[in-house]
């Protein structure tokens, strides 16, 4: 919660929209660089996949973790395993994501490693989420 409060305060102090976007992306890349392997490797690959699959999503920090937003609302996010002391990292989707499939559908995915097939599946999910 402390990290989220810092993010909100920092966002309120920034200037133009272009400056905010550049600062947000720099903050996400810096946060990824701070992570230990294998979380860092997964976060780098996820960043590449998300930005390539949905260029209109804007990277930003959300509760101290990399996230991707559309019109200021987070659509998807990454949570490192080390930070939360879990055995796997998580790729999650918010209620803003268009992933609805009947009365029940997955909203987060456990990640222990990323294969090319996983990256392709994530790319398709992100495209669907912003459609």
Beta strands, then each sheet from edge to edge (+ up, - down):
strand 1: 58-62
strand 2: 65-70
strand 3: 73-79
strand 4: 89-93
strand 5: 108-111
sheet 1: 1+ 2- 3+ 4- 5+
end
